[in-house]
Amino acid sequence: MQYVETKYRFNTTLFLEVFGSILGIVGAVLMALNPSEYASIAFPVWLLSSITLTVFAFLSELKYLMYLQLTFVVVNMIGIYTNVIL
């Protein structure tokens, strides 16, 4: 079977950037609506956003954005610990 190249290719970094950004927005909206009710959902969503954007920054060789997102990963884990686990 011969490989046929299509003009539509999956762009991993674009997907990670968009998906991570959408998750970040969803987490922010949840916290803006009602922090006491939605914090247990928003922090895990933010954690997934931060991990996704960390991978994006790494693949895109954006060193300082990666450091920022790694910081957010730690902050979100603290948020999960204080709002979900405790």
MMTF fields as JSON, N, C-alpha, C and O atoms, coordinates in Angstrom:
{
  "mmtfVersion": "1.0.0",
  "mmtfProducer": "UNKNOWN",
  "numBonds": 343,
  "numAtoms": 344,
  "numGroups": 86,
  "numChains": 1,
  "numModels": 1,
  "chainsPerModel": [1],
  "groupsPerChain": [86],
  "chainIdList": ["A"],
  "bondAtomList": [4, 2, 8, 6, 12, 10, 16, 14, 20, 18, 24, 22, 28, 26, 32, 30, 36, 34, 40, 38, 44, 42, 48, 46, 52, 50, 56, 54, 60, 58, 64, 62, 68, 66, 72, 70, 76, 74, 80, 78, 84, 82, 88, 86, 92, 90, 96, 94, 100, 98, 104, 102, 108, 106, 112, 110, 116, 114, 120, 118, 124, 122, 128, 126, 132, 130, 136, 134, 140, 138, 144, 142, 148, 146, 152, 150, 156, 154, 160, 158, 164, 162, 168, 166, 172, 170, 176, 174, 180, 178, 184, 182, 188, 186, 192, 190, 196, 194, 200, 198, 204, 202, 208, 206, 212, 210, 216, 214, 220, 218, 224, 222, 228, 226, 232, 230, 236, 234, 240, 238, 244, 242, 248, 246, 252, 250, 256, 254, 260, 258, 264, 262, 268, 266, 272, 270, 276, 274, 280, 278, 284, 282, 288, 286, 292, 290, 296, 294, 300, 298, 304, 302, 308, 306, 312, 310, 316, 314, 320, 318, 324, 322, 328, 326, 332, 330, 336, 334, 340, 338],
  "bondOrderList": [1, 1, 1, 1, 1, 1, 1, 1, 1, 1, 1, 1, 1, 1, 1, 1, 1, 1, 1, 1, 1, 1, 1, 1, 1, 1, 1, 1, 1, 1, 1, 1, 1, 1, 1, 1, 1, 1, 1, 1, 1, 1, 1, 1, 1, 1, 1, 1, 1, 1, 1, 1, 1, 1, 1, 1, 1, 1, 1, 1, 1, 1, 1, 1, 1, 1, 1, 1, 1, 1, 1, 1, 1, 1, 1, 1, 1, 1, 1, 1, 1, 1, 1, 1, 1],
  "groupList": [{"groupName": "MET", "atomNameList": ["N", "CA", "C", "O"], "elementList": ["N", "C", "C", "O"], "formalChargeList": [0, 0, 0, 0], "bondAtomList": [1, 0, 2, 1, 3, 2], "bondOrderList": [1, 1, 2], "singleLetterCode": "M", "chemCompType": "L-PEPTIDE LINKING"}, {"groupName": "GLN", "atomNameList": ["N", "CA", "C", "O"], "elementList": ["N", "C", "C", "O"], "formalChargeList": [0, 0, 0, 0], "bondAtomList": [1, 0, 2, 1, 3, 2], "bondOrderList": [1, 1, 2], "singleLetterCode": "Q", "chemCompType": "L-PEPTIDE LINKING"}, {"groupName": "TYR", "atomNameList": ["N", "CA", "C", "O"], "elementList": ["N", "C", "C", "O"], "formalChargeList": [0, 0, 0, 0], "bondAtomList": [1, 0, 2, 1, 3, 2], "bondOrderList": [1, 1, 2], "singleLetterCode": "Y", "chemCompType": "L-PEPTIDE LINKING"}, {"groupName": "VAL", "atomNameList": ["N", "CA", "C", "O"], "elementList": ["N", "C", "C", "O"], "formalChargeList": [0, 0, 0, 0], "bondAtomList": [1, 0, 2, 1, 3, 2], "bondOrderList": [1, 1, 2], "singleLetterCode": "V", "chemCompType": "L-PEPTIDE LINKING"}, {"groupName": "GLU", "atomNameList": ["N", "CA", "C", "O"], "elementList": ["N", "C", "C", "O"], "formalChargeList": [0, 0, 0, 0], "bondAtomList": [1, 0, 2, 1, 3, 2], "bondOrderList": [1, 1, 2], "singleLetterCode": "E", "chemCompType": "L-PEPTIDE LINKING"}, {"groupName": "THR", "atomNameList": ["N", "CA", "C", "O"], "elementList": ["N", "C", "C", "O"], "formalChargeList": [0, 0, 0, 0], "bondAtomList": [1, 0, 2, 1, 3, 2], "bondOrderList": [1, 1, 2], "singleLetterCode": "T", "chemCompType": "L-PEPTIDE LINKING"}, {"groupName": "LYS", "atomNameList": ["N", "CA", "C", "O"], "elementList": ["N", "C", "C", "O"], "formalChargeList": [0, 0, 0, 0], "bondAtomList": [1, 0, 2, 1, 3, 2], "bondOrderList": [1, 1, 2], "singleLetterCode": "K", "chemCompType": "L-PEPTIDE LINKING"}, {"groupName": "ARG", "atomNameList": ["N", "CA", "C", "O"], "elementList": ["N", "C", "C", "O"], "formalChargeList": [0, 0, 0, 0], "bondAtomList": [1, 0, 2, 1, 3, 2], "bondOrderList": [1, 1, 2], "singleLetterCode": "R", "chemCompType": "L-PEPTIDE LINKING"}, {"groupName": "PHE", "atomNameList": ["N", "CA", "C", "O"], "elementList": ["N", "C", "C", "O"], "formalChargeList": [0, 0, 0, 0], "bondAtomList": [1, 0, 2, 1, 3, 2], "bondOrderList": [1, 1, 2], "singleLetterCode": "F", "chemCompType": "L-PEPTIDE LINKING"}, {"groupName": "ASN", "atomNameList": ["N", "CA", "C", "O"], "elementList": ["N", "C", "C", "O"], "formalChargeList": [0, 0, 0, 0], "bondAtomList": [1, 0, 2, 1, 3, 2], "bondOrderList": [1, 1, 2], "singleLetterCode": "N", "chemCompType": "L-PEPTIDE LINKING"}, {"groupName": "LEU", "atomNameList": ["N", "CA", "C", "O"], "elementList": ["N", "C", "C", "O"], "formalChargeList": [0, 0, 0, 0], "bondAtomList": [1, 0, 2, 1, 3, 2], "bondOrderList": [1, 1, 2], "singleLetterCode": "L", "chemCompType": "L-PEPTIDE LINKING"}, {"groupName": "GLY", "atomNameList": ["N", "CA", "C", "O"], "elementList": ["N", "C", "C", "O"], "formalChargeList": [0, 0, 0, 0], "bondAtomList": [1, 0, 2, 1, 3, 2], "bondOrderList": [1, 1, 2], "singleLetterCode": "G", "chemCompType": "PEPTIDE LINKING"}, {"groupName": "SER", "atomNameList": ["N", "CA", "C", "O"], "elementList": ["N", "C", "C", "O"], "formalChargeList": [0, 0, 0, 0], "bondAtomList": [1, 0, 2, 1, 3, 2], "bondOrderList": [1, 1, 2], "singleLetterCode": "S", "chemCompType": "L-PEPTIDE LINKING"}, {"groupName": "ILE", "atomNameList": ["N", "CA", "C", "O"], "elementList": ["N", "C", "C", "O"], "formalChargeList": [0, 0, 0, 0], "bondAtomList": [1, 0, 2, 1, 3, 2], "bondOrderList": [1, 1, 2], "singleLetterCode": "I", "chemCompType": "L-PEPTIDE LINKING"}, {"groupName": "ALA", "atomNameList": ["N", "CA", "C", "O"], "elementList": ["N", "C", "C", "O"], "formalChargeList": [0, 0, 0, 0], "bondAtomList": [1, 0, 2, 1, 3, 2], "bondOrderList": [1, 1, 2], "singleLetterCode": "A", "chemCompType": "L-PEPTIDE LINKING"}, {"groupName": "PRO", "atomNameList": ["N", "CA", "C", "O"], "elementList": ["N", "C", "C", "O"], "formalChargeList": [0, 0, 0, 0], "bondAtomList": [1, 0, 2, 1, 3, 2], "bondOrderList": [1, 1, 2], "singleLetterCode": "P", "chemCompType": "L-PEPTIDE LINKING"}, {"groupName": "TRP", "atomNameList": ["N", "CA", "C", "O"], "elementList": ["N", "C", "C", "O"], "formalChargeList": [0, 0, 0, 0], "bondAtomList": [1, 0, 2, 1, 3, 2], "bondOrderList": [1, 1, 2], "singleLetterCode": "W", "chemCompType": "L-PEPTIDE LINKING"}],
  "groupTypeList": [0, 1, 2, 3, 4, 5, 6, 2, 7, 8, 9, 5, 5, 10, 8, 10, 4, 3, 8, 11, 12, 13, 10, 11, 13, 3, 11, 14, 3, 10, 0, 14, 10, 9, 15, 12, 4, 2, 14, 12, 13, 14, 8, 15, 3, 16, 10, 10, 12, 12, 13, 5, 10, 5, 3, 8, 14, 8, 10, 12, 4, 10, 6, 2, 10, 0, 2, 10, 1, 10, 5, 8, 3, 3, 3, 9, 0, 13, 11, 13, 2, 5, 9, 3, 13, 10],
  "groupIdList": [1, 2, 3, 4, 5, 6, 7, 8, 9, 10, 11, 12, 13, 14, 15, 16, 17, 18, 19, 20, 21, 22, 23, 24, 25, 26, 27, 28, 29, 30, 31, 32, 33, 34, 35, 36, 37, 38, 39, 40, 41, 42, 43, 44, 45, 46, 47, 48, 49, 50, 51, 52, 53, 54, 55, 56, 57, 58, 59, 60, 61, 62, 63, 64, 65, 66, 67, 68, 69, 70, 71, 72, 73, 74, 75, 76, 77, 78, 79, 80, 81, 82, 83, 84, 85, 86],
  "secStructList": [7, 7, 7, 7, 7, 7, 1, 7, 7, 7, 7, 2, 2, 2, 2, 2, 2, 2, 2, 2, 2, 2, 2, 2, 2, 2, 2, 2, 2, 2, 2, 2, 2, 7, 2, 2, 2, 2, 2, 2, 2, 2, 2, 2, 2, 2, 2, 2, 2, 2, 2, 2, 2, 2, 2, 2, 2, 2, 2, 6, 6, 7, 2, 2, 2, 2, 2, 2, 2, 2, 2, 2, 2, 2, 2, 2, 2, 2, 2, 2, 0, 0, 0, 0, 0, 7],
  "xCoordList": [0.836, 0.0, 0.881, 1.809, 0.585, 1.391, 0.876, -0.329, 1.834, 1.489, 1.055, 1.764, -0.113, -0.618, -0.629, -1.281, 0.098, 0.164, -1.087, -1.481, -1.692, -2.852, -2.425, -1.373, -3.221, -2.872, -3.244, -2.846, -3.995, -4.364, -3.574, -3.76, -2.684, -1.893, -2.216, -2.526, -2.14, -2.373, -1.179, -0.041, -1.432, -0.396, -0.417, -1.276, 0.519, 0.54, 0.682, -0.05, 1.61, 1.824, 0.613, 0.26, -0.016, -1.221, -2.325, -3.008, -2.498, -3.502, -3.232, -4.144, -1.978, -1.633, -1.872, -2.384, -1.501, -1.681, -3.161, -3.553, -3.971, -5.402, -6.105, -6.887, -5.842, -6.482, -6.115, -6.985, -4.843, -4.406, -5.031, -5.404, -5.145, -5.753, -7.241, -7.746, -7.928, -9.366, -9.581, -10.481, -8.761, -8.887, -8.618, -9.299, -7.644, -7.355, -8.534, -8.85, -9.177, -10.355, -11.501, -12.177, -11.728, -12.803, -12.574, -13.505, -11.343, -11.039, -11.282, -11.818, -10.891, -11.087, -12.566, -12.984, -13.352, -14.79, -15.447, -16.297, -15.053, -15.608, -15.313, -16.198, -14.083, -13.73, -14.434, -14.773, -14.655, -15.351, -16.832, -17.431, -17.416, -18.838, -19.106, -19.979, -18.351, -18.576, -17.385, -17.356, -16.401, -15.179, -15.42, -14.788, -16.314, -16.532, -17.163, -16.961, -17.915, -18.572, -17.72, -17.731, -16.984, -16.297, -14.783, -14.129, -14.212, -12.757, -12.289, -11.207, -13.109, -12.706, -12.693, -12.106, -13.331, -13.308, -12.275, -11.547, -12.217, -11.364, -9.881, -9.137, -9.438, -8.003, -7.533, -6.466, -8.257, -7.818, -7.822, -6.954, -8.811, -8.856, -7.639, -6.999, -7.318, -6.128, -4.853, -3.923, -4.808, -3.626, -3.428, -2.313, -4.496, -4.395, -3.982, -3.19, -4.524, -4.135, -2.642, -1.948, -2.156, -0.754, 0.177, 1.227, -0.199, 0.612, 0.642, 1.697, -0.519, -0.614, 0.238, 0.973, 0.135, 0.9, 2.39, 3.215, 2.749, 4.159, 4.746, 5.844, 4.009, 4.473, 4.564, 5.528, 3.557, 3.586, 4.838, 5.546, 5.105, 6.264, 7.57, 8.495, 7.645, 8.844, 9.071, 10.176, 8.016, 8.136, 8.43, 9.084, 7.946, 8.147, 9.427, 9.747, 10.163, 11.41, 11.204, 12.006, 10.108, 9.808, 10.133, 9.269, 11.401, 11.953, 11.235, 10.869, 11.024, 10.449, 8.955, 8.435, 8.267, 6.865, 6.773, 5.851, 7.714, 7.728, 7.948, 7.288, 8.866, 9.098, 7.827, 7.48, 7.151, 5.91, 4.863, 4.207, 4.706, 3.705, 4.07, 3.181, 5.346, 5.764, 5.428, 5.039, 5.581, 5.178, 3.681, 3.235, 2.907, 1.456, 1.085, 0.117, 1.841, 1.587, 1.702, 0.844, 2.75, 2.944, 1.817, 1.255, 1.487, 0.411, -0.918, -1.684, -1.197, -2.449, -2.48, -3.541, -1.335, -1.301, -1.558, -2.217, -1.037, -1.348, -2.84, -3.464, -3.413, -4.854, -5.685, -6.706, -5.262, -5.98, -5.868, -6.845, -4.683, -4.492, -5.368, -6.001, -5.405, -6.154, -7.65, -8.425, -8.071, -9.503, -10.207, -11.431, -9.456, -10.082, -9.78, -10.681, -8.516, -8.114, -8.46, -8.964, -8.201, -8.463, -9.937, -10.322],
  "yCoordList": [-1.183, 0.0, 1.247, 1.369, 2.137, 3.337, 4.431, 4.619, 5.145, 6.253, 7.452, 7.873, 8.0, 9.17, 10.332, 10.267, 11.391, 12.54, 13.397, 13.704, 13.77, 14.652, 16.054, 16.24, 17.036, 18.406, 18.75, 19.799, 17.887, 18.112, 17.167, 15.951, 17.743, 16.946, 17.388, 18.553, 16.449, 16.771, 17.552, 17.094, 18.723, 19.579, 19.45, 20.032, 18.693, 18.397, 19.654, 19.83, 20.525, 21.711, 22.64, 23.24, 22.765, 23.592, 23.007, 23.739, 21.699, 21.043, 21.288, 21.641, 21.101, 21.299, 22.736, 22.983, 23.681, 25.098, 25.449, 26.112, 25.009, 25.332, 24.596, 25.201, 23.305, 22.509, 23.03, 23.166, 23.318, 23.853, 25.207, 25.484, 26.043, 27.363, 27.254, 27.964, 26.377, 26.189, 25.678, 26.145, 24.725, 24.226, 25.327, 25.399, 26.181, 27.298, 28.252, 28.734, 28.521, 29.393, 28.76, 29.437, 27.47, 26.764, 26.829, 27.102, 26.579, 26.657, 28.051, 28.194, 29.077, 30.456, 30.811, 31.475, 30.378, 30.653, 29.95, 30.53, 28.714, 27.992, 28.72, 28.86, 29.181, 29.897, 31.245, 31.694, 31.887, 33.174, 33.014, 33.903, 31.891, 31.67, 31.444, 32.087, 30.525, 30.208, 29.407, 28.181, 30.113, 29.427, 28.337, 27.281, 28.579, 27.587, 26.31, 25.23, 26.431, 25.252, 24.568, 23.342, 25.341, 24.779, 24.626, 24.169, 24.993, 24.88, 23.441, 23.191, 22.491, 21.079, 20.58, 19.539, 21.312, 20.975, 21.845, 21.363, 23.124, 24.08, 23.757, 23.84, 23.389, 23.127, 21.913, 21.993, 20.802, 19.707, 20.102, 19.68, 20.917, 21.385, 22.263, 22.13, 23.158, 24.001, 23.168, 23.47, 22.119, 21.255, 20.615, 20.591, 20.105, 19.51, 20.564, 20.284, 21.775, 22.873, 23.174, 23.323, 23.26, 23.588, 22.504, 22.807, 21.251, 20.147, 20.192, 20.04, 20.4, 20.476, 21.623, 21.454, 22.795, 23.946, 23.809, 24.392, 23.053, 22.764, 21.935, 22.214, 20.918, 20.081, 20.917, 20.802, 21.755, 22.642, 23.521, 23.628, 24.149, 25.047, 24.29, 24.799, 23.072, 22.253, 21.934, 22.099, 21.477, 21.122, 22.337, 22.222, 23.5, 24.736, 25.458, 26.515, 24.877, 25.45, 26.857, 27.761, 27.017, 28.275, 28.086, 27.76, 28.302, 27.944, 28.659, 28.009, 29.959, 30.701, 30.443, 30.471, 30.194, 29.783, 28.417, 28.166, 27.543, 26.233, 26.378, 25.698, 27.255, 27.484, 28.021, 27.602, 28.941, 29.49, 28.398, 28.317, 27.562, 26.509, 25.455, 24.905, 25.167, 24.242, 24.82, 24.09, 26.128, 26.788, 26.641, 26.364, 26.824, 26.653, 25.213, 24.986, 24.245, 22.85, 22.686, 22.06, 23.242, 23.146, 23.87, 23.333, 25.076, 25.847, 25.109, 25.091, 24.505, 23.765, 22.515, 22.134, 21.875, 20.717, 21.154, 20.444, 22.322, 22.865, 23.153, 22.852, 23.736, 24.013, 22.751, 22.729, 21.708, 20.426, 19.874, 19.369, 19.967, 19.444, 20.195, 19.577, 21.517, 22.303, 22.355, 22.552, 22.181, 22.315, 20.996, 20.912, 19.977, 18.705, 17.626, 16.909, 17.515, 16.427, 16.72, 15.838, 17.949, 18.28, 18.489, 18.774],
  "zCoordList": [0.0, 0.0, 0.0, 0.8, -0.879, -1.03, -0.09, 0.081, 0.511, 1.415, 0.586, -0.328, 0.908, 0.212, 1.201, 2.242, 0.864, 1.761, 1.567, 0.442, 2.672, 2.608, 2.981, 3.592, 2.626, 2.958, 4.391, 4.898, 5.044, 6.443, 7.328, 7.283, 8.14, 9.062, 10.479, 10.729, 11.389, 12.789, 13.323, 13.223, 13.887, 14.432, 15.954, 16.618, 16.502, 17.931, 18.775, 19.749, 18.417, 19.247, 19.203, 20.218, 18.059, 17.975, 18.85, 19.567, 18.792, 19.624, 21.104, 21.851, 21.534, 22.941, 23.377, 24.468, 22.525, 22.853, 22.999, 23.959, 22.056, 22.079, 23.212, 23.946, 23.367, 24.406, 25.794, 26.654, 26.015, 27.304, 27.602, 28.741, 26.59, 26.771, 27.094, 27.964, 26.403, 26.664, 28.091, 28.789, 28.52, 29.894, 30.907, 31.93, 30.645, 31.54, 31.649, 32.736, 30.534, 30.52, 31.283, 32.058, 31.077, 31.784, 33.3, 34.058, 33.735, 35.162, 35.721, 36.819, 34.974, 35.424, 35.521, 36.47, 34.558, 34.582, 35.772, 36.448, 36.022, 37.164, 38.475, 39.319, 38.649, 39.873, 39.957, 41.052, 38.837, 38.839, 39.182, 39.787, 38.799, 39.071, 40.549, 41.133, 41.158, 42.562, 43.092, 42.988, 43.661, 44.094, 45.137, 45.085, 46.068, 47.121, 46.576, 47.13, 45.508, 44.932, 43.875, 43.774, 43.087, 41.923, 42.069, 41.132, 43.211, 43.377, 43.217, 42.687, 43.678, 43.58, 42.136, 41.844, 41.244, 39.816, 39.093, 38.225, 39.458, 38.741, 38.886, 37.909, 40.088, 40.252, 39.451, 38.841, 39.415, 38.524, 37.04, 36.275, 36.644, 35.252, 34.977, 33.933, 35.909, 35.758, 35.737, 34.989, 36.557, 36.564, 35.191, 34.669, 34.616, 33.282, 32.253, 31.354, 32.392, 31.509, 31.632, 30.626, 32.857, 33.085, 32.561, 31.994, 32.745, 32.222, 30.697, 30.08, 30.104, 28.643, 28.103, 27.131, 28.741, 28.267, 28.576, 27.873, 29.608, 29.874, 28.736, 28.255, 28.312, 27.199, 25.921, 25.163, 25.689, 24.523, 24.544, 23.542, 25.693, 25.805, 25.6, 24.968, 26.135, 25.95, 24.472, 23.957, 23.798, 22.38, 21.509, 20.473, 21.932, 21.171, 21.568, 21.025, 22.527, 23.023, 23.584, 23.35, 24.33, 25.007, 26.489, 27.302, 26.806, 28.115, 29.263, 30.242, 29.173, 30.291, 30.445, 31.561, 29.351, 29.458, 30.128, 30.903, 29.835, 30.469, 31.976, 32.762, 32.388, 33.82, 34.498, 35.602, 33.831, 34.377, 34.546, 35.584, 33.532, 33.591, 34.636, 35.286, 34.808, 35.868, 37.246, 38.157, 37.385, 38.631, 38.848, 39.961, 37.789, 37.886, 38.244, 38.97, 37.742, 38.103, 39.614, 40.237, 40.202, 41.652, 42.389, 43.344, 41.954, 42.587, 42.494, 43.458, 41.355, 41.193, 42.062, 42.557, 42.254, 43.154, 44.596, 45.356, 44.97, 46.296, 46.4, 47.417, 45.35, 45.333, 45.431, 46.118, 44.756, 44.85, 46.261, 46.814, 46.843, 48.198, 49.202, 50.058, 49.099, 50.09, 49.838, 50.775, 48.594, 48.272, 47.982, 48.088, 47.622, 47.251, 48.29, 48.727, 48.681, 49.562, 51.007, 51.702, 51.489, 52.89, 53.161, 54.295]
}
